[in-house]
């Protein structure tokens, strides 16, 4: 049929019609994808609180307490969840994912989880242990030769340090339980001053370059003789790369995230994450909330970064991290997928710090009753505890206010997350933890 004789429609020519229909279909698909993202099924099924041994009346007190943090301008938004016996008994969001855009906090929001990356990197190491590719008591220098020449600070100043040989080499185990002596720039010691001046956390640096540079900075103490929160999990990330023959991000994607269905967890902001990325806030001097903006650490998450930050660089949704935590509570398996052997999880989640170094002291714990396992703090006593809960709880947190703990005795996982710098400025976790244990029925 000649072109001039082809029928037209209300939209004009049939070619134009096809273009319009394709555009409408694409828009519909995009809208459906966005809707699915906003309303994805939870990571775990829900159940009535009373069937899980949770008091509905006590749970009702959580909402007003957490909402008060938002209403008073302390934080912009909060996600909270309680899981018991593998079911969600409480899950709520409060406030805003982005204040200026008036976007409510979502259960599928993407959070920068900072130091909650450490337990994940520890699991990566332990997976290689289970596979026989490394041992926890191997010297780190077997994988990062520069650490064969590491020295210990023995006196002097940051400008003129006196150095000595360590009494023993750093082991892989000591990287995971923070007894390596590696600095982190968190104290006023000369060693941490040297560390801070070196500016090792640079998004343009590779993990291999980081590890080699760190080995030239003296240790705070001889390995195994003290406890100090450290950059050890970054070195552990490099050990994973050498032992596995893969970049850290690829190894964790293939060995942990994909098997567990953690589809929104990774070290870089993907294009599909932008619309769900929770804004990080801080406070102006007058107390007003404002977006933090990009700083040196925030740059680690951007697509162009080279550094794979094994101690703090993961993005994740609460759903994804719930799957990770439940895998640990289940002794290394989730559904039909096994990540670690039960005995390996038991080692990870029990105190590995010598009695003379226990309890460990770190401000974010807020409780003097913890030792340290491999990548997680572990509750070892209840006498003098600042917060409720039995011996055996294991936990950690992230600098921007993401918190999780697992209570094997009560078959319980609890998380409360926000995005605020610094996250520990307000007692969000302490408030939530008390309310959770108030809700446990006898």
Rosetta blueprint (number, residue, H / E / L):
1 X L
2 X L
3 X H
4 X H
5 X H
6 X L
7 X L
8 X L
9 X E
10 X L
11 X L
12 X E
13 X L
14 X H
15 X H
16 X H
17 X H
18 X H
19 X H
20 X H
21 X H
22 X H
23 X H
24 X H
25 X H
26 X H
27 X H
28 X H
29 X H
30 X H
31 X H
32 X H
33 X H
34 X H
35 X H
36 X H
37 X H
38 X H
39 X L
40 X L
41 X L
42 X L
43 X L
44 X L
45 X L
46 X E
47 X L
48 X L
49 X H
50 X H
51 X H
52 X H
53 X L
54 X E
55 X L
56 X H
57 X H
58 X H
59 X H
60 X H
61 X H
62 X H
63 X H
64 X H
65 X H
66 X H
67 X H
68 X H
69 X H
70 X H
71 X H
72 X L
73 X L
74 X L
75 X L
76 X L
77 X E
78 X E
79 X E
80 X E
81 X E
82 X E
83 X E
84 X E
85 X L
86 X L
87 X E
88 X E
89 X E
90 X E
91 X E
92 X E
93 X E
94 X E
95 X E
96 X E
97 X E
98 X E
99 X L
100 X L
101 X L
102 X L
103 X E
104 X E
105 X L
106 X L
107 X L
108 X L
109 X L
110 X E
111 X E
112 X E
113 X L
114 X H
115 X H
116 X H
117 X H
118 X H
119 X H
120 X H
121 X H
122 X H
123 X H
124 X H
125 X H
126 X H
127 X H
128 X H
129 X H
130 X H
131 X L
132 X L
133 X L
134 X L
135 X L
136 X L
137 X L
138 X L
139 X E
140 X H
141 X H
142 X H
143 X L
144 X L
145 X H
146 X H
147 X H
148 X H
149 X H
150 X L
151 X E
152 X E
153 X E
154 X E
155 X E
156 X E
157 X L
158 X L
159 X L
160 X L
161 X E
162 X E
163 X E
164 X E
165 X E
166 X L
167 X L
168 X L
169 X L
170 X L
171 X E
172 X H
173 X H
174 X H
175 X H
176 X H
177 X H
178 X L
179 X L
180 X L
181 X L
182 X L
183 X L
184 X L
185 X L
186 X L
187 X L
188 X L
189 X L
190 X H
191 X H
192 X H
193 X H
194 X H
195 X H
196 X H
197 X H
198 X H
199 X L
200 X L
201 X L
202 X L
203 X L
204 X L
205 X L
206 X L
207 X H
208 X H
209 X H
210 X H
211 X H
212 X H
213 X H
214 X H
215 X L
216 X L
217 X L
218 X L
219 X E
220 X L
221 X L
222 X L
223 X L
224 X L
225 X L
226 X L
227 X L
228 X L
229 X L
230 X L
231 X L
232 X H
233 X H
234 X H
235 X H
236 X H
237 X H
238 X H
239 X H
240 X H
241 X H
242 X H
243 X H
244 X H
245 X L
246 X L
247 X L
248 X H
249 X H
250 X H
251 X H
252 X H
253 X H
254 X H
255 X H
256 X H
257 X H
258 X H
259 X H
260 X H
261 X L
262 X L
263 X L
264 X L
265 X L
266 X E
267 X L
268 X L
269 X L
270 X L
271 X H
272 X H
273 X H
274 X H
275 X H
276 X H
277 X E
278 X L
279 X L
280 X L
281 X E
282 X E
283 X E
284 X L
285 X L
286 X L
287 X L
288 X L
289 X E
290 X E
291 X E
292 X L
293 X L
294 X L
295 X L
296 X L
297 X L
298 X H
299 X H
300 X H
301 X H
302 X L
303 X L
304 X L
305 X L
306 X L
307 X L
308 X L
309 X L
310 X L
311 X L
312 X L
313 X L
314 X L
315 X E
316 X E
317 X L
318 X H
319 X H
320 X H
321 X H
322 X H
323 X H
324 X H
325 X H
326 X H
327 X H
328 X H
329 X H
330 X L
331 X L
332 X L
333 X E
334 X E
335 X L
336 X L
337 X E
338 X E
339 X L
340 X L
341 X L
342 X H
343 X H
344 X H
345 X H
346 X H
347 X H
348 X H
349 X L
350 X L
351 X L
352 X L
353 X L
354 X L
355 X H
356 X H
357 X H
358 X L
359 X L
360 X L
361 X L
362 X L
363 X H
364 X H
365 X H
366 X L
367 X L
368 X L
369 X L
370 X E
371 X E
372 X E
373 X L
374 X L
375 X L
376 X L
377 X E
378 X E
379 X E
380 X L
381 X L
382 X L
383 X L
384 X L
385 X L
386 X L
387 X L
388 X L
389 X L
390 X L
391 X L
392 X L
393 X L
394 X E
395 X E
396 X E
397 X E
398 X E
399 X L
400 X L
401 X L
402 X E
403 X E
404 X E
405 X E
406 X E
407 X E
408 X H
409 X H
410 X H
411 X L
412 X E
413 X E
414 X E
415 X E
416 X E
417 X E
418 X L
419 X L
420 X E
421 X L
422 X L
423 X H
424 X H
425 X H
426 X L
427 X L
428 X H
429 X H
430 X H
431 X H
432 X H
433 X H
434 X H
435 X H
436 X H
437 X H
438 X H
439 X L
440 X E
441 X L
442 X L
